[in-house]
Amino acid sequence: MNVMLNPRRMLIGGELVESQSGEWLESVNPANEELIGKVPLGAAADVHRAVAAAESAAPAWDAAGVKERARHLRNLGQALTARAKEILAVEVADTGNTITKLSGDVAAAVEALEHFAGLGLEIKGETIPASPQNLHLTIRQPYGVVGRIAPFNHPIMFAAGGLAAPLMAGNTVVVKPPEQSPLSATILSELCAEVFPQGVVNIVTGYGADAGDALVRHPSVKRIAFIGSVPTGRAIQRAAAETGVKHVSLELGGKNPMIIFPDVDLDEAVNAAIGGMNFAWQGQSCGSTSRLLLHESLYEKFLDKLVARIAGLRIGDPASPASQMGPVNSKAHYERVLHYIEAGKADGAKLATGGKRPPGADFTRGYWIEPTVFANVTADMRIAREEIFGPVLSVLRWSSFDEAIAIANGTEYGLTASIWTRDIKQALRAAKAVNSGYIWINGFSAHYRGTPFGGLKNSGIGREEGLDDLLSYTETKAIHIML
């Protein structure tokens, strides 16, 4: 699939514009390092224009009411669906994600828009019997301007789907798309320019250090939502606090455990271990179960089956439905993953498969890394403690329930976990003991609309995808009526 985009524009105040500087941000195909497009290189001046436009549009958007706002969200969903094939082609070339899995991202964004469009009437206050003679009530009001910063692994899904909750709550939004894969954001800009009143949605492309930082620091942006790494999340907290008291929600990284008890069906659990690593995204998913905790009684047999299956994954052109894994997203990320592979070797882990560029002429250019498995990993190793965000699976051994839980909880992260056992009491005991915010029992990877997704410990703060997400974009006001 050959994609070449002419220079595209971003959205500020209802108009498709270039950056104030006139500079551009280039994007390359991670499969072959060829230039495939460029977007405006937005910076602080562009963010300030966008926030001003959003501030101007906020009162009318709030006053429009939930029914009208829901209509606009559904219209955006229809517009995304109409251009889904075009968006898919752009994102396959821009991200390196495999087309089979990526083909669901537009639908996921549309589902989010439709879900929150139906939740508008749940933005409710309360009446409180605080005194016998008077009436005490609360109402919920939008913050005004919301800043959202989207990650590179699912650009359109997080940028478009992430609009749903803040817009439905009555806020206007400024989105900062990922600089690594920014091209689909220009299509979203075109659609939002058609669907929404001027200034309701603004999209500023550029680097996080410039445009993202300006958005976080802007004194008129009191509500910020970020999806990405722990170091960047902490930097956002610091920057936000330097300019105001702000509500910051963070959906951050994970070093997620999959705990395999000895009573499982071996083949089913091996399939789960592979599926949970999200190799179709090259492991570039915050929910990937990148630590596999195997009971000692099945360790060797499980590992043999696992390595054989992973070594046989089809790496290739992400635009081909036959490919099961593509390249990692960027040169910088490629070098990061290779750094961790070398760290695993240096720390004494056994490289069971992968760990290098695939052989063959098709892989001489681009950011290709074989799916990689390390065995004999111990909990103190860097590949067991730090998020790699790549196609690297670390396999650890345990002998007792308490040891498994200690290993599972032995990192700074607490996003997801997967527990595999036929014993429901054992499963629930483990689910309660593991310090993760989103847990599957005999499952992996799936998100279920309406259930709160988010992490414990350094994996984040706040919850997305449910009613809590919608209400987090409102502030509560108490009103006392003296009768």
N, C-alpha and C positions, 0 to 999 in steps of 0.2 A: 504494500500500500504506500504509494508515493504522495507525500503531503508537502506542499510548499506554499506558505502563506505570504502574501504581500504585507507590508507594514500595516498593523491594525491599531486601533485607538482604544482608549479607556473612557470611562463614563464619569463625568462630573457635572452636576446640576442639570441633568437631562440631555447633555450634549456629548457627542463622541469627539474626544479631543486628543491632541498630542501633549507631551509634557511641556511645562513652561520653558524648560531648558532647550527643548528640541532634540534631546539625546534619546538614544534607543537602547533597549535591552535585548540582546540576541539570545535565541534559544536553538540548541542543537539536538539532533536525534541521538539518544544515547546508544542506539544499536550500531551507528556508523560514524558518529561525530560530524555529520553534515548539518550545515545551517538550514533550518526549516522555517524560520520566521523571526520577527522581532516585534516588540511591544514598546510603548512609551516608557522611558526611564523616569518614572515619577519620583519626586523627592518632597521635602518638607513644604515647599510652596504649593505644590499640587494637593497635598493632603490638607493644607489650610483652606484652599478653595473648596475642596470636597466637604470638609466639616462645615464651612459657612453655608454651603448649599443645603446640607442636611439639616442644619439648624433652622434655616428659613422654611424648609418644607415640613418640619416636625409638627407644628400646631395643627395644620390642616389635615395631615395624615392621621393624627390622633383623633381629631374631630370627625373623621370619616366614619368611624364606628366599625364594629367587628364584621358585620355583614359585607361591607364594601371592601374592607381589607382582605377578607377571605376570597372575595371575587378576584382581586388582583393576584393573589397567590396562586389560585387555580389557573388563571390565565397564563402566568409564567410557566406553570407545569405543562400546559398545552403547547406553549411556544418551545419549550425544551424538547418535548417529545417530537415535535415537527422537525427539529434539526438534530435529532439524536444520532443519526448515521454520520453526519458531518462532524459532530463533537467527538464521536468515537474515533474516527480516523485521525483527528487532530491529537487526541490524547494518547492514542497508541504510539504515534510518532514522537510525541513530546515527553512521555513518561517512561517508555520501555515496558509498561505493563502488558500482559498478554491479552489479546483481543477477546478471548472467550470469557474471561472473568471481568474485564473492564466494561464489557457490553452491558452490565447491570448497573453501572454507576448513575447514568441519567435517570433510570427508573427509580433508583433509590432516592435521588434528589427530589423527584416528582412525588414520591410517596411521602417524604418529609413535608413538602409543601401542602399536600392534601391533608395529612394528619393534623398539622397545626392549624390549617384553615378551619377544621372542624372543632377546634378546642377554644375558640374565642370566647364563648359564653362561660367558660370555666375561670375566667379572670375575675374572680369574685372577692368581695370583702366579707366582713363578718359584723354581726351585732353582738355586743358584749354587755351583760347585765352588771356593769360596774357600780351603778348606784340605782336606788329604787325610783327616784323621781325623774331621772333624765334618760336620754337616749345616747348610747355610745356605739359608734360604728367605724368601720375602716373601709377605705377604698384603695384600689391599686391603680397606680399611674405609671406611664412609661418613663424611662430615664431621659429620653430625648434623642441624643445621637449615640449610637452603639458602634464600636469598632470591632471588626472580626478579622482575624489573621488566619489564613488557610494554609495547610501543609501540601507538600508536593506529591504525596502518594495517591490521593484521590482528589485532584484539583476541582473538577466541576461538582462532584458530589458534596464536598465540604463547603465550597463557595456558594453554590445555589441552594442546597439543602439547609445550609447554615443561616440563610436569610429568613427562614420560615418563622422561627420562634420570636426573634426580636421585632420583625415587621408585624406579626399578628398581635403582639403586645402593644403596638402603637408607636414604636420607635422608628426613626430613620437610621440608615446603616451606611457606613463606609467600610468596604472590603479591601484588604490588602492580600492579593493572591500570591502564591509561591513564585519566587524568582526563578527557581529551577525548571518549572513547567508552567509558564504563564499564558500559553496561547489560548486555551479554552476560555479564559477570563475575558478575552476580547469578544468572543461570541456571546457570552453572558452579558457583557456590556451592551451589545446591540439589542438583545432581547429585553433587557430591563429598560432601555431607553424607549422601547415601544410600549411596554406594559404598564410602567409606573409613572405617576406624576413626577415632574421635574424635581430632582433633589432627594427623592425618597430612597433611592439606591444609588450609591456612588462606588466606583471601582477604580482604585489607583494601583497600577502595576509599578514595580520597582524593587529595590533591595530592602530587606528587612532592616538593615542598619540605618537606612535613610528614611524611606517612606514608612516602614513599620514603626520605627522609633518615634517619628513625628506624630503618628496616629496615637500611640500609647501615651505620649506626653501631652497631647493637646488638652488644655484645661476644660474644654467643652465636652470632652468624651469621658463620661464618668463610668460607663459600662464597657468592658473589654472582654472578648472571648478569644482564646488562642488554642490551637491544636498543634502540637509539635514536641520538641525535645525538652527535657528537664532544664538544661542550662539556659536555653532561650526563655523558658517559662519563668525562671527565677530572675533573669535580666528584665523581663517585662514587669514583674512585680516591683523591682527596684525603680525602674524608670517611671512607672505609673505613680509610685508613692512620692517621687520627687516633685510632682506637679499638682497633686491633689489627693483627696481621699476617694478611692475608686473601688468599684466592684469588679474584680478580675476573676474570671473562671478559666481554669486550665485543664485541658485534657492532654496529658503528657505521655511520656514513654513507659515502656514496661520491659521487664525481664521475666516473662510470665512462665510459671511452672505448669507442666502437665505431669500429674502424679499417677503412675500406673501400679495398681495393686496386683498381687499375684493371682487373683481369681478371674481375670479378664479373659475374653476371647482374644487370642494372640493376634490373629489376622486383622480383626476389627480394630484393635488398639494400635497396630502398626499403621493402618490406614489413617487413623485419627492423628497420630504423631506427625505424619506427612502433611495431612490437610491443615493441621493447626499451625504449621510453619508458614503457610501462605506463600509457597514457592511461586505461585502465579503472579505475585507482587514482588518476587525476589526477596521475600522475607521482610519487605518494607511496610510493615503494618505494626502499629503500636500494640495490637492484641495478639501478635504471634507468640505461640508457646515455644519459645526458643530454648527453654531448659526442660529436658526430658528426664524425669526422675523415675528410674526403673527399680523395682524390688530385685534384690540380689538373686532370688530364685529363678527369675526369668531373664536376667540381664543379657547373658551371652546369646541365647536363642533369639530373643527380641532384637538385639543389636544386629545379628547376622541378616535377618529378614529386612530390617529397616535400611541398612546400608545398601543391600542389593537393590531395593526398590528406589532409593534416592539416587543411586548412581545411574539408574536407568531412565531418569526423567529426561524428557526431550527439551533440550535448550535450542532456541532458534528464533527466527524472525518473529517478533511479538505480534505482527499483523497476521500471522498464519494461525488458523484454528488448531493446527497440529502441535503448536509449541506449548509446552507446559511451564516454561520459564524464559524470561527475556533478560536484558541487561539491567544493571542497577542504574539509578536515575542520573547520575552526574559524575564527572571526573573526581570531584572532591569526595563524593560518597564512595566511589570505587576505591580510592586510596584509603579511606577510613576503614572499609571492610577488610582490605588486604592487611592493614596494620593489625587488626584484631586476629586475623588468621596467624600472622607471625607471632603475636603475643601468646596464642594458644600453644603453638609449638614450643616457644621459649619457656613457658610455664610447666611443660611436661605432659600436656594432653596428647592423646594419640589421634593423629589425623587419619580417620577411617576411610574417607572418600572426599574428593573435591579439593578445594583450597587453591585453585589456580585458574588461569584463563583456559577455556575449552580449546582443544586442538582443532585445526582446520582453517582453511582460508576464509570462511565466513566470519571468523571471530578475531581477525587480526586488528580490526579497528572496532572501537566501541568499548563499552564499560562492562565487559562480560566476566563473570565469575561462576565457576561450577557450583552447584549445590553442595554444601560442605557439612560434614558430620565429624565432630570430635568425640571420641570415647575416652573413658578413664578421666573424666573431668572431675575436679574436686571443687568444693564450694568456695575456696579461697582464690581460685584462678580468676583472672580478669574476664575471660570469656563466660564465666558463670555469674559475674557480679555486674558487669556493665552492658548497657544496651548497645548492640551492634547495628541493629536495624538493617540486616542483610540476610542472605541465604546461608546462615551458619547456625547449626543446631548443636547444642552442648548436651551430652548424655552423662548423667550422674547416677550413682548407685546408692541405695539405702537398704537398711535391714529392719528397722522398727518404725512404727507409726510416728513416734515422737521425733525420730531422726528425719523422716520425710518432711514433717511440718517445719522443723528447724531449718532445713535446707530451703524449702519453699519460701520461708519468711526471711531468709538471710540476705536480702538485698534492700536497697533504698526504695525499690519500686513496689507497687501494689495495684496494678491495673486489672489484669485478668488472671484466671487460673482454670485448669481443666482437671477433673478428677475422674479416674476410670476404675470402677469396681462394680460387682454385682450385689454387694452388701449395702442396702440402703442406709442402715445405721452407721456403717463405716463412712459412707459417702457424706452424710449430713454432718457427722462429727468432723470430718476433714474440711468440709465447706465452711463450717463455723470457725475452725482454727486457722485457716489460711487468711492472711491479711491482704486480700484483694477485693476490689469493688465490684467485679463482674465475674461470676463463676459458672462454669458449665459442669454438669455431672453427666458423664458419658456423652459429651458433645464437645464442640469446639467452634470458634470463629463467628458463629451466627450472632447477629444482633436482632432483637425482637422489639418492634416498634411499641412505644409506650412504657417500656421498662427502662429505668434510669441507668445510663452508661457513664462511668467515670471511675477514677482511681482513688486508692488510699495512699498514705505516706507521700512520697515525692512524685507519685504518678498523677497528682492533680488535685483539684478542688472544684466542686460543683458537679452537676449531673446533667447529661444531655439526653435527647431522644424521647422524653416523656413530659408529663405535666410540670414537673419541677423545673425543667428547662424553660418552658414558657413563662412561668411565674418569676423566674430569676431575672427576667428583663423588665420587671416592674418594681416600684417602690411602694411601700405601704404608708398610707396617711391615716391618722386617727382623727375623727371628728366627734365633738361632744356637743350635743344639743340640750340646752337647759330648758326644761319644760315648765 
